[in-house]
Amino acid sequence: MGGGEGLIPRHGGYRNLKSFQIAQLVYDVTVRFCERYIDRFSRTRDQMVQAARSGVQNIAEGSQASGTSKKTELKLTNVARASLEELKLDYEDFLRQHGLPLWEREDPRRKGLVARRCGTADEVAAWCKEVHGQGFCGLGGPNGQNGRDGQSRASTSSMMSTASTKTPEPHPTYPEIAANAALTLLAVACSLLDRQLAAQAAAFEKEGGFTERLYRTRSQARRKP
């Protein structure tokens, strides 16, 4: 955290933002995905990695700039959101161009990944392996646990029961699972950034930016005996 209260309020601290944490996870997952499934001579590979990196970097830069410019914070947070939207389209294009299904929003596999609360690319990879090994209903972790929150086997079984009532789908491939996993994480990151942008806009409208704080501070200083 930088600065103090008053003219320059507390700012930075982006590592504690959930949006930054998920965006960073998306970046790590995207680097691995591109290394495995996108031709190394393709421009798409560089663009996907750069879009993922832009999401992370602009969240951090916006947070750090907020001490002296709420306008810059808003602008950079919006750039981060736009970069992740671009990356989202790249993953959707990959699925379409390879004839792979895009999982619906209510797909239990998406819910299973969100519930697992993965913190690293290795944890996401482990989840992908489980889904691949168990087909459409591959949601359960080792010993009936699901990731950090220790979701019970009963909860997983409930999801599997819901899935089993639907028409069976072909056994998912690793590229399908990996791309849809990235899209699931992107949906979480974009939702968090949408809320973050709304909160930043409301704060700017109510409190103003650095120029307004500077004016108020100088006015108060003049009024002092």
BELTA-V963454 format. One record per residue. N is the residue number from 0. RES is the residue in one small letter. SS is DSSP state (h for helix, s for strand, l for the rest). NEAR is the number of other C-alpha atoms within 8 Angstrom. D_CENTER is the distance of its C-alpha to the mean C-alpha in whole Angstrom. Layout:
N;RES;SS;NEAR;D_CENTER + N;RES;SS;NEAR;D_CENTER
This chain:
0;m;l;6;22 + 1;g;s;8;25 + 2;g;l;9;27 + 3;g;l;7;29 + 4;e;l;7;30 + 5;g;l;5;32 + 6;l;l;8;32 + 7;i;l;10;29 + 8;p;l;9;27 + 9;r;l;10;24 + 10;h;s;12;21 + 11;g;l;12;19 + 12;g;l;9;17 + 13;y;h;10;14 + 14;r;h;8;13 + 15;n;h;7;14 + 16;l;l;8;11 + 17;k;h;8;8 + 18;s;h;11;6 + 19;f;h;13;7 + 20;q;h;11;7 + 21;i;h;13;4 + 22;a;h;13;4 + 23;q;h;11;7 + 24;l;h;11;7 + 25;v;h;12;6 + 26;y;h;12;9 + 27;d;h;10;11 + 28;v;h;11;11 + 29;t;h;12;11 + 30;v;h;9;14 + 31;r;h;8;16 + 32;f;h;11;16 + 33;c;h;13;17 + 34;e;h;9;20 + 35;r;h;6;21 + 36;y;h;7;21 + 37;i;l;10;21 + 38;d;l;8;24 + 39;r;l;7;24 + 40;f;l;5;27 + 41;s;l;8;24 + 42;r;h;6;23 + 43;t;h;8;20 + 44;r;h;12;19 + 45;d;h;8;19 + 46;q;h;8;17 + 47;m;h;12;14 + 48;v;h;12;14 + 49;q;h;8;15 + 50;a;h;12;12 + 51;a;h;16;10 + 52;r;h;10;12 + 53;s;h;11;12 + 54;g;h;15;9 + 55;v;h;13;9 + 56;q;h;9;13 + 57;n;h;12;13 + 58;i;h;14;11 + 59;a;h;12;13 + 60;e;h;10;16 + 61;g;h;14;16 + 62;s;h;13;16 + 63;q;h;13;19 + 64;a;h;13;21 + 65;s;l;13;21 + 66;g;l;15;24 + 67;t;l;8;26 + 68;s;l;10;24 + 69;k;h;14;22 + 70;k;h;9;23 + 71;t;h;10;21 + 72;e;h;15;18 + 73;l;h;12;18 + 74;k;h;9;18 + 75;l;h;12;16 + 76;t;h;13;13 + 77;n;h;9;14 + 78;v;h;11;14 + 79;a;h;14;10 + 80;r;h;12;9 + 81;a;h;9;12 + 82;s;h;12;11 + 83;l;h;13;8 + 84;e;h;9;10 + 85;e;h;9;13 + 86;l;h;11;11 + 87;k;h;10;11 + 88;l;h;8;14 + 89;d;h;10;15 + 90;y;h;12;14 + 91;e;h;11;16 + 92;d;h;8;19 + 93;f;h;9;19 + 94;l;h;13;19 + 95;r;h;10;22 + 96;q;h;7;24 + 97;h;l;6;24 + 98;g;l;6;25 + 99;l;l;8;22 + 100;p;l;7;21 + 101;l;l;9;18 + 102;w;l;7;17 + 103;e;l;5;18 + 104;r;l;5;16 + 105;e;l;6;18 + 106;d;l;8;18 + 107;p;h;11;19 + 108;r;h;11;17 + 109;r;h;13;14 + 110;k;h;9;15 + 111;g;h;11;16 + 112;l;h;14;13 + 113;v;h;10;11 + 114;a;h;10;14 + 115;r;h;11;14 + 116;r;l;9;12 + 117;c;l;11;11 + 118;g;l;8;11 + 119;t;l;8;12 + 120;a;h;10;13 + 121;d;h;6;16 + 122;e;h;10;15 + 123;v;h;12;13 + 124;a;h;9;16 + 125;a;h;8;18 + 126;w;h;11;17 + 127;c;h;12;17 + 128;k;h;9;21 + 129;e;h;12;22 + 130;v;h;15;21 + 131;h;h;13;23 + 132;g;h;7;26 + 133;q;h;9;26 + 134;g;h;9;25 + 135;f;h;12;24 + 136;c;h;12;24 + 137;g;l;12;22 + 138;l;l;15;20 + 139;g;l;11;23 + 140;g;l;10;22 + 141;p;h;6;25 + 142;n;h;4;28 + 143;g;h;10;26 + 144;q;l;11;23 + 145;n;s;15;20 + 146;g;h;12;18 + 147;r;h;7;18 + 148;d;h;8;18 + 149;g;l;7;21 + 150;q;s;12;21 + 151;s;l;9;25 + 152;r;h;10;26 + 153;a;h;6;28 + 154;s;h;8;24 + 155;t;h;13;23 + 156;s;h;9;27 + 157;s;h;8;26 + 158;m;h;12;23 + 159;m;h;12;25 + 160;s;h;8;28 + 161;t;h;9;26 + 162;a;h;10;25 + 163;s;h;9;29 + 164;t;l;6;30 + 165;k;l;6;29 + 166;t;l;5;30 + 167;p;l;6;30 + 168;e;l;5;27 + 169;p;l;5;28 + 170;h;l;7;27 + 171;p;l;10;23 + 172;t;l;7;23 + 173;y;h;9;21 + 174;p;h;7;19 + 175;e;h;12;19 + 176;i;h;12;17 + 177;a;h;11;15 + 178;a;h;13;14 + 179;n;h;12;13 + 180;a;h;12;11 + 181;a;h;12;9 + 182;l;h;11;9 + 183;t;h;11;8 + 184;l;h;11;5 + 185;l;h;13;5 + 186;a;h;8;7 + 187;v;h;9;5 + 188;a;h;11;3 + 189;c;h;12;6 + 190;s;h;8;8 + 191;l;h;10;8 + 192;l;h;11;8 + 193;d;h;9;11 + 194;r;h;8;13 + 195;q;h;8;12 + 196;l;h;11;14 + 197;a;h;8;17 + 198;a;h;8;17 + 199;q;h;11;18 + 200;a;h;9;20 + 201;a;h;8;22 + 202;a;h;9;23 + 203;f;h;11;24 + 204;e;h;7;26 + 205;k;h;6;28 + 206;e;h;7;28 + 207;g;l;11;28 + 208;g;l;11;27 + 209;f;h;12;29 + 210;t;h;7;32 + 211;e;h;9;33 + 212;r;h;10;32 + 213;l;h;9;35 + 214;y;h;8;37 + 215;r;h;8;37 + 216;t;h;9;38 + 217;r;h;8;41 + 218;s;h;8;42 + 219;q;h;8;42 + 220;a;h;7;44 + 221;r;h;7;46 + 222;r;h;6;47 + 223;k;l;5;48 + 224;p;l;3;52
